Amino acid sequence: MCDLFPACAGGDEFVMICSDIEEDRLREMVSRLRILADNADDVSFALGTVWESGSYDVRRLMQQADENMYRDKDAFYRRHPEKERRKRER
C-alpha cells in the first residue's frame, strides 16, 4: 500500500507521487495500467515512471519521468502508427 499524491502538471499531464512503495510494486501497478489500456479501444496514454529511495531532488525526478514518458509515447506510436496524431516535421 502507498500514499498517493496526485497533481496536474499542466495540460493533459499528471504527476502521481506514491510514497512508501517498493520498486517491484510500482512496476506491477504500471503493468496493470498498461494491460487495462491495451484492452480498451478508446484509451491510450503514455507513462513516465521513476523510482527513487532515500533523499532525492523532486525536479530531477520529474524531468526524468517526463523524458521516460516521451520515450513511452514514441514506442506506442511505433507499435500503433495508425493512431499517430502528432504532427511530424517532414
Secondary structure, DSSP 8 states (H G I E B T S, - for coil): --EEEEEEEETTEEEEEEES--HHHHHHHHHHHHHHHHT-TT-----------SS--HHHHHHHHHHHHHHHHHHHHHH-GGG--S----
